[in-house]
Each structure stands twice: as C-alpha cells, then as structure tokens.
C-alpha cells in the first residue's frame, strides 16, 4: 500500500470499501478516527473524483443516525456517518 502525503495536511491511500469491494482513494484524518471518502451522491460539476464510493452498492454499509456538520477553513460539509468494511492494500 502506498500512502501519499499532501503537504502535511492530508494522507491518502487506495482502499477497498464495501461488499463487493469498491476501489477508491481515501483521506485519512490524522486528527480524528474518521476516514473520509466521496460518495457518488455528492458528485457535481465542481466535485469530481476518479473512484467515488456508492453506499447503495455495498451490502455491508450501515448508515448511522448521527449527523455530521463540519466546518473547514475552505468550506463546510454535512451529511450522515456511515460504517462499512474496509480493506487496505488489496481487495481481498
């Protein structure tokens, strides 16, 4: 597994999320226990990623009732927390 460092601001790596495994690039938040991925539902003309995640295509995805409202210096996001099976390095 190769993890890349983006200016000491974010660490990214290829992971396989869900069942069946979906290949995507994940951002590992070193300031918390969360790992961020982009859901296909969030894609717009301004938000484009090569490998988005689809919660509806995973049989092991579980949506939490816990909502996320997070502000960053460059903007904010809101939605729900989800949990799913993650494999790092190989699809399994």
C-alpha positions in Angstrom: 0.0 0.0 0.0 1.3 3.4 -0.9 0.2 6.3 1.2 0.7 9.8 -0.1 1.2 13.0 2.0 -0.4 16.2 0.7 1.6 19.0 2.3 1.3 17.5 5.8 -2.4 18.3 5.5 -3.8 15.0 4.4 -2.7 11.4 3.9 -4.3 9.5 1.1 -4.2 5.8 0.1 -6.0 3.4 -2.2 -8.5 1.3 -0.2 -11.3 -1.1 -1.0 -14.6 -0.3 0.7 -17.7 -2.3 1.0 -19.0 -5.7 -0.2 -18.3 -6.3 -3.0 -15.1 -4.2 -2.7 -15.1 -0.8 -4.3 -11.6 0.7 -5.2 -11.2 4.3 -4.1 -8.8 6.9 -2.7 -9.5 7.7 1.0 -8.3 10.6 3.1 -7.1 9.5 6.5 -7.9 12.2 9.0 -4.9 12.2 11.4 -6.7 14.5 13.8 -9.6 12.1 14.4 -10.6 8.4 14.0 -12.5 9.2 10.8 -11.7 8.2 7.2 -13.3 10.4 4.5 -14.5 9.2 1.1 -16.6 10.9 -1.5 -20.0 9.3 -2.1 -21.3 9.2 -5.7 -24.4 11.1 -4.4 -22.2 14.1 -3.7 -20.7 14.4 -7.2 -21.4 17.7 -9.0 -19.7 19.6 -11.8 -17.4 21.1 -9.1 -16.7 17.8 -7.3 -15.1 15.1 -9.4 -13.2 12.1 -8.2 -11.9 9.1 -10.1 -13.2 6.4 -7.7 -16.3 7.5 -5.8 -18.0 5.3 -3.2 -21.6 4.1 -3.5 -23.3 3.1 -0.3 -26.2 1.6 -2.2 -23.9 -0.9 -4.0 -22.5 -2.3 -0.7 -24.3 -5.0 1.2 -22.2 -4.3 4.4 -22.8 -0.5 4.5 -24.7 0.8 7.6 -26.0 4.4 7.9 -25.8 6.0 11.3 -28.5 8.3 12.6 -25.6 10.5 13.8 -25.4 13.6 11.6 -22.1 15.3 10.5 -21.8 19.1 10.3 -18.2 20.0 9.9 -16.6 23.4 9.0 -13.2 23.8 7.4 -11.2 26.9 6.5 -12.2 26.5 2.9 -15.9 25.4 3.4 -18.1 23.0 5.2 -19.9 19.7 4.8 -22.9 18.0 6.2 -24.5 14.6 6.0 -24.5 11.3 7.9 -21.9 9.0 9.2 -21.7 5.5 7.7 -19.7 2.4 8.5 -18.6 -0.3 6.1 -15.9 -2.9 5.7 -12.5 -1.5 4.6 -9.5 -3.4 3.1 -6.2 -1.6 2.8 -3.7 -2.8 0.2 -5.7 -5.5 -1.7 -9.4 -6.1 -2.4 -9.4 -9.4 -0.6 
